[in-house]
Amino acid sequence: MNIIDKYILKKYLSTFAVMLLLFAPIGIIIDISEKIDFMLEQEIPFVDIAIYYYNFTIYFTNLLFPIFLFLSVIWFTSKMANNTEIIAILSSGISFSRFMRPYLIGAAIVSVFVLLMGFFIVPKSSEGFNNFRYTYLRTGGKEQIRGDDTDVYRQISNDEFIYVNSFNTESKVGFNFSLEKFKKNKLVYKITASRIKWNPKYRTYTMYNYTKRTIGDLEDKIEKEDKKDAVFSFDLEDLTPVVYIAETLTLGKLNRFIDKEKSRGSSNINVYLVVLYKKYSIPVSAFILTIIAVAVSSMKRRGGMGFSLAIGIALAFAFVFFDKIFGTLAEKSSVSPLLAVWFPNIVFGILAIYLLRNAKR
């Protein structure tokens, strides 16, 4: 690695780090502005808020990592082009492919970092991020900030289904619980409870305002108790929201969880597979976006850095748009999760090859 390689690699990594440090506080400020009144009203301890925003920072930067990387590469490459540094480098006899080497080394470093973060660190931060929301941002089991984490309905076996309106991960309490048992598409019995609490010491569940209706040929049998302990075949994680489960599991646990859900015939398997495949696709996008960013910004333009940044922002948001749209399609339809997750990389990979060929000319 020569002096030019070290110079470009240093700019690559330092600009990316600065971009994260600039945008992460903006995300925190926006989030605080949305939640500050509720936090003050609930008198949430400062320590819990500080831990939440630590987890929020990791969650937020991982979510928007492609945009931050893309803009940082365009920023410093455009600056080099405007200072005629790139013209001087290429005029010295260095080919454009050779010029790309430090960029690809930087992309490899960032990719490995993001891959390991996605396997081990991001799941823990996601768990803390969601735990805070479930503990403090709910009142009476109803979401105060968002409404997409309520009404968890899950198939736990071939003929058993459970439902819970909401679940508090800190207290291990679910609200408005029900369990339905079927046999040959006919309801055998239904259990309902206003609350269900997990007892880790005895590995049992305690149900409050318990009711069990057993369907008979002529009349139904009804059992009622104020409080009842029971052992169920489902796990505690089955009571949490679909995406929330997958986001909080490290790679090994996520693979085992997906295998278990496949054996159950879970209808939510595509949601879990999307989370798994994205752990691998996002790091690969670092290479694709780096190539596009260099191809777009390496030539000196009349519009200067502003023109290159405008193109970069448009392409970055187009990438995120494709990623979100096809991820949702995989979760909500019959589209293959593997194809949906990798489709943005395929499309932008083709675009990267086209732009790179033009840039070499």
N, C-alpha and C positions, 0 to 999 in steps of 0.2 A: 504493500500500500504506500503510494507516494504522497507528497505534500498536498497535491490537489485533491486526492481521495480523502485525506484526513480533513481538509478544509471543508469539502462538501458534506461529508458525513457529520462533522461537528455542527454545521449549520442545520442539517436535516434533523438531528436529535434535539438540539437546543431550541430550534424554532417550534418543533412539535410540543416540547415541554412548556415553553412560554405560552403557546396557544391554549394548552390545557389549563394553565394557571390563570389565564385571562378569562376564559369562558366559564370555568367551574364556579367562581364567585358570582357571576351573573345569574347562573342557574339557581344558586342558593338564595340570592336576593329575591328573585321572582317567586320561588317557593315560599320564602318567609312572608312576602307580601300577601300571598294567598291564605296563609294559615295563622298569621300572627294574632289575629283577634281570637280565634278559637283556642290557641295555645295559652293566651293570657286568661281567658275565661276558665279553662280547665286547670290552670295553675300547674302546668307540666314542669317537673324539675329541670333545672338547667343542664344537669349532667345527661339526662335522657335526650334532651334536645341536641346537645353537642354530639352524642353518639349517633343520633339519627342523621345529622348532617355530614358526619364522617362517612356513614354508609351511603347516604344520598350522593355524595361526591363521586364515589366509586361507581355507583349504579348509573349516574348521569353521564359520566365520561365514557363508560363502556358502551352506553346506548348510542352516543353521538360520536364515537371514536372515528368512523370513516370521514365525517365532515371535518373534524379537527385536523386529521392527518392531511387530507386533501388540500385544505386551505393553507396549512403551514408550508407544504411543498410548493404550492403556487406562489406564495408570498415571497419566500427567499429566492426561488428560481427566477421569478420576474425581476426581482431586485438585482440579481446577478446579470440578467440579460440587459437591463437598462444601464448598468454600469459597464457594459461591453465585456464583462469577464468571460462569458460563455464564448463569445466570438474569438477572444484571445486564446482560450483553451483549445477550441476546435481548429484554429489557424496554426497551432503549434504542431499539428499532425495527428492529434488524438481523434479517433473516430467517435461518432455519436454513441455507438454501442459501448465503447470503452468509457466514455463520459458517463454513461448510465450506471457503471459498476457501483460507485459509492451509494447511489440512490437505492439500488437493490440490496446492498448490504444493510443500509439503514432500515429498509422495509422488512428484511429478515429479522433484525433485532427487535423491531416493534411487533412483528407477528408472533415471535416466540413469547414476548412479554404478555401480549394480549391473550394468547392461547393459554398460558399458565394462569393468568388472571381469571379467565373464563372457566377453567377447570376447578380452581380451588378458592380464589379470593372473592370473586364476584358473587358466587352463590351464598357465601356467608353474609356479605353486605346486603344482598337482596333479602335475605331472611330478616336481618335487623331492620332494614327499611320497611318491610311489610309488617313486622311485629309492632313497630311504632304506630303505624297507621291503624292496625287492628286494636291496639291497646288504648290509644288516646284520641283517635279521630273518629270514634264511633260513640253513639249514645243510644242505649237501648237496642243494640244490635243493628243499628242502621248507619250506613256509611255517610259521613258528613262531607267528604271531599269528592268521592266518586261512587258510582253505583254498580260497577262492573264486577265487584268481588262478592256479591251476595248471591243467594239462591244456588247453592252447590247441590247438584243432582248427579249421583254417580251409581253406576252398576258395579256391584262388588262380587257378583258371581253370575252364573247363567240365569238364575231365577230370583235374585235378590237385588233390591235397589234401596239406596238411602238418600235422604234429603236433609239439608240443614240451611236455615236462612242466612246464618253468619256464624263465624267461629273466631273466638279470641285465643290467639296462640300463646299468650302469656298465662292466662288463667286456665287454659285448656277446657274452655266451656263453649258449647255450641247452642244455638237458639233455634226453637221451632224444629225439632228433630223428628224424622219419621223413617221407618223401615218397612218395606213391603216385600212379602214373600209370595211368589207365584209358583204354580204347578200346572204345566200344560196351558199356559196363557190365562189361567184362572187364579184370582187372588185367593190365597190361603189364609193369610192374616196380615194385619197392619198394626205396627207399634208407633205410637206418637208420644212426644214429651215436650214440654215447654223449654226444658234445658237438659243438656247431657254433658256430664263432666268426666274427664279422664282421670283415673286414679293410678299414677305410675307405680306406686308401691305394690299394689295388689294386681295391677294390670287388668283392671275392671272399669266399667263405666257405671256412673250413677245417673239415673234418670229422675227428673222431678215432674210431678203431675203426669205420671205414667198411665197410659191407656193402651190396652191390647184388644183389638177386635178380631176374633177368629170367625171366619165365614163358615156357616153351617148350611145344610141342605134346606132346612125349614126356618131356622132362626140363627142369629149370630150370638156368639158368646163374648161378653165384654168383661175385661178385668181392669180395675182401676186401683192405683196406689199413689200416695203422695210422693213416695220416694222408693226407688227400686234399683238394686245393684244387679249388673248382668255382665256376662262375657260375650263379646261379639267376634265374628271372624274378620271384620274389617279393621284396618289400622288407623291410628290417629290422623295420619296424613291424608286419609280419604275424606276427612271432613273439611279440609282446606280447599281454597279455590284452585281450579285446574292449572292455570299458568303459574300461580304462586308456588305450587308444589315443585314443579320442574325447575323453576328459577333458583330454588334454594338448595338444590342437591348437587354435591360435587360429582365429578364425572363417573366414578365407580358406582356411587349410590344411584345416580340417574340411570345408568345402564341396567342395574338390577331392578329398579322400579319399573322401567319400560318393559323388561321381560315379564315381570309379574302382571302388569296391566294387559300385556298381550295374551297371557294365559287366561286371564279373566274375560277376554273379549271386550275390553273397555272401548266405549264409543269415543273417548277422548284421546286415543292413542296418537292421532295426528298432531295434537297440540304438544304433546311431550316430545315427539320426534322433531318438530320444528325447533324447539329449544335445543335439543341435542345437536342437530345438524348445523345450527347457527354458531355453535362453539367452534366448529371447524371452518365454516365459510367466511366468517368475519376476519380472521387473520389473513386468509388468502386475498381478501379484498385490499389489503394494504399494498400488495404488489401491483394489483390492477390500477388502483387509484394513483399510486406513485407514478406509474408509466404515463397515465393520461395527464396528470398534472405537469410532468416534465415536458411532454409533447406539446401541451397547450401554451406553456409559459416560457419556454427556452428561447423563443425568437423575440427580438426587440420589435415592439409594435408602436404604431403612431399613437395609439390610445394610452400607452404606458401600462403601469401596474394595474390601474383601475379597470382596463378592458379585460386583462387576464383574470383578475379577481371576479369580475362579473360572470365570465364564462365558467370559472371554477365553482362559484356559488350555485349557478344554475345546474351544472353537472352533479355536484354533491347532493343537492336536494332531489334531483332526479333519481340518483342511486338510492337514497333513503326511501323515496316514494315507491320505487319498484320493490325494494326489500319489504316494506310494510304491506303493500298490496298483495304480493304473492304469498307472504307469510300468512296473512288473513285468509286467503283463498284455500291454502292447505289445511288450515284449522277448521274452516266452515264448509268445505266442499270435498269432492272426491279427488282433487288434484294431488298428485304425489308430493309428499312433504320434501323428499330429497330434491326433486326437480324444482319445486317452488322456492326452496331456500337458495339453490345454486343458480337459478335463472338470472338474477341480477348480475352475478359474477360472469356468467356466460355472455350476456349481452354486452356488458361493459368491457369484458375481456376482448371481444371482437372489435369494439370501438378502440380499445387501447392499441391493438395491433395495427389498425388502420391509421390512427394518429401518429404512431411511432414511425411507420413507413414514410409518411409525409414529412415528418420532422427530420428524418435522415436525409431527405432530398434537399 
